[in-house]
């Protein structure tokens, strides 16, 4: 299978099974990074998460465009993006056609409850992946990282940000302010 066809197929599967939004694509993207580092590396993934979370647009779409462009140029960026969004588009079209007829059906309600539970699991996995990528830079592989890759400074920044954002008066600060402060701290520590 050609490399372009394979990356499109991987992003199609990601679009089909990542229920729950952009963060739910992360476990799939981590898997792709493990199996196909020529498409994007773990550090590329961590950088794209940072950029995608601080800019408008869905993270999964941004990452598929980046990976396709990085590995196959403009055509790759377009095709991987279309591969990611096509399953969602088709599923929404199908569901919207039959929703009115079956929305009160007990089995349909149970199916949607199960999908919500799966989405929560995917989001938890995504949060864990972002935490690992942030606190254990350079970690490559699956499973739990060793403390050999642990960065105390990054962990301290994470802990401080977590505590600050959970102090009641500071919860009123707009998220863009936190993103801007995080960007400045990242620039300062990378110099």
C-alpha positions in Angstrom: 0.0 0.0 0.0 1.4 3.4 -0.9 2.5 5.7 1.9 -0.1 8.3 1.0 -2.9 5.8 0.9 -1.8 4.3 4.2 -1.8 7.7 6.0 -5.2 8.5 4.5 -6.5 5.2 5.7 -5.1 5.7 9.2 -6.7 9.2 9.5 -10.0 7.8 8.1 -10.0 5.2 11.0 -9.2 8.0 13.4 -12.1 10.0 12.2 -14.4 7.0 12.3 -13.6 5.9 15.9 -12.5 9.0 17.8 -15.8 9.8 19.4 -15.7 12.9 21.6 -13.9 15.7 19.7 -10.3 16.7 19.0 -8.8 15.4 22.2 -10.2 12.0 21.5 -8.0 11.8 18.4 -4.9 11.9 20.6 -4.7 8.1 21.4 -4.9 7.4 17.7 -2.3 10.0 16.9 0.1 8.6 19.5 -0.3 5.2 18.0 0.4 6.6 14.5 3.5 8.3 15.9 4.7 5.1 17.4 4.2 3.1 14.2 5.0 5.7 11.6 7.6 8.2 12.9 8.2 9.3 9.3 4.8 11.0 9.4 5.4 12.8 12.7 7.4 12.2 15.8 6.4 12.4 19.5 8.0 15.8 19.7 6.0 16.9 16.6 2.9 15.6 18.2 3.6 17.5 21.5 4.2 20.7 19.5 1.1 20.3 17.4 -1.0 19.7 20.5 0.3 22.9 22.0 -0.3 24.9 18.8 -3.7 23.3 18.1 -4.9 23.9 21.7 -4.0 27.6 21.5 -5.3 28.3 18.1 -8.7 28.1 16.5 -9.7 25.0 14.8 -10.1 21.3 15.7 -7.0 19.6 16.9 -7.5 16.4 15.0 -8.0 18.3 11.7 -4.9 20.5 12.4 -2.8 17.4 13.1 -4.1 15.5 10.0 -3.3 18.4 7.8 0.1 18.8 9.3 1.0 15.1 9.1 -0.2 14.9 5.5 1.6 18.1 4.4 4.8 17.1 6.2 4.9 13.6 4.6 3.3 14.2 1.2 3.1 18.0 0.5 -0.1 20.0 -0.2 -2.0 17.0 -1.8 -1.2 14.9 1.3 -2.5 17.7 3.6 -5.7 18.0 1.7 -6.3 14.2 1.4 -5.5 13.4 5.1 -7.8 16.2 6.2 -10.6 14.9 4.0 -9.9 11.4 5.3 -10.3 12.5 8.9 -13.6 14.5 8.5 -15.4 12.2 5.9 -16.5 9.6 8.5 -18.0 12.2 10.8 -19.7 13.9 7.9 -21.3 10.6 6.7 -22.3 9.5 10.2 -23.9 12.8 11.0 -25.9 12.7 7.7 -27.1 9.2 8.4 -28.0 9.9 12.1 -29.8 13.2 11.2 -32.0 11.3 8.7 -33.2 8.7 11.2 -32.9 10.7 14.5 -36.5 12.1 14.5 -38.0 8.7 14.0 -35.9 6.8 16.7 -34.9 9.5 19.2 -37.4 8.2 21.8 -36.5 4.5 21.3 -35.0 3.0 24.5 -32.3 1.0 22.6 -31.2 4.2 20.8 -31.0 6.0 24.1 -28.9 3.2 25.6 -26.6 3.2 22.6 -26.0 7.0 23.0 -25.3 6.5 26.7 -22.7 3.9 25.8 -21.1 6.2 23.2 -20.9 9.0 25.9 -19.1 6.6 28.2 -16.6 5.6 25.5 -16.0 9.3 24.7 -15.1 9.9 28.3 -12.7 7.0 28.3 -11.0 8.4 25.1 -10.8 11.9 26.6 -9.1 10.5 29.7 -6.7 8.6 27.6 -6.0 11.8 25.6 -5.4 13.8 28.8 -3.0 11.1 30.0 -1.1 11.2 26.7 -0.7 15.0 26.8 0.5 14.7 30.4 3.1 12.1 29.5 4.3 14.1 26.5 4.6 17.2 28.6 6.3 15.8 31.7 8.4 13.1 30.1 9.9 14.8 27.0 11.8 12.5 24.7 9.7 9.5 25.8 9.1 7.2 22.8 7.1 4.1 23.0 4.1 2.6 24.6 3.3 1.8 28.2 4.5 3.9 31.1 7.7 6.0 30.8 10.6 5.6 33.1 11.7 8.4 35.4 14.8 8.6 33.3 12.8 10.9 31.0 11.1 12.8 33.8 11.5 16.6 33.8 11.0 18.1 37.3 10.7 21.6 35.9 7.9 20.7 33.5 6.1 18.8 36.3 6.4 21.8 38.6 5.0 24.1 36.0 2.1 21.6 35.4 1.4 21.4 39.2 1.6 25.2 39.7 -0.8 25.8 36.7 -3.2 23.1 38.0 -3.3 24.7 41.5 -3.6 28.2 40.2 -6.5 27.4 37.8 -8.4 25.7 40.7 -8.2 28.7 43.1 -11.7 30.2 43.1 -10.9 33.9 42.4 -8.5 32.9 39.6 -11.1 30.8 37.8 -12.6 34.0 36.5 -9.4 34.8 34.5 -10.0 34.2 30.8 -8.4 31.0 29.4 -6.5 33.1 26.8 -4.6 34.8 29.6 -3.4 31.3 30.8 -2.5 30.4 27.2 -0.5 33.6 26.8 1.4 33.1 30.1 2.1 29.5 29.2 3.5 30.6 25.8 5.7 33.2 27.4 7.0 30.6 30.0 7.6 28.1 27.2 9.6 30.7 25.2 11.6 31.8 28.3 12.5 28.2 29.3 13.4 27.2 25.7 16.1 29.9 25.4 
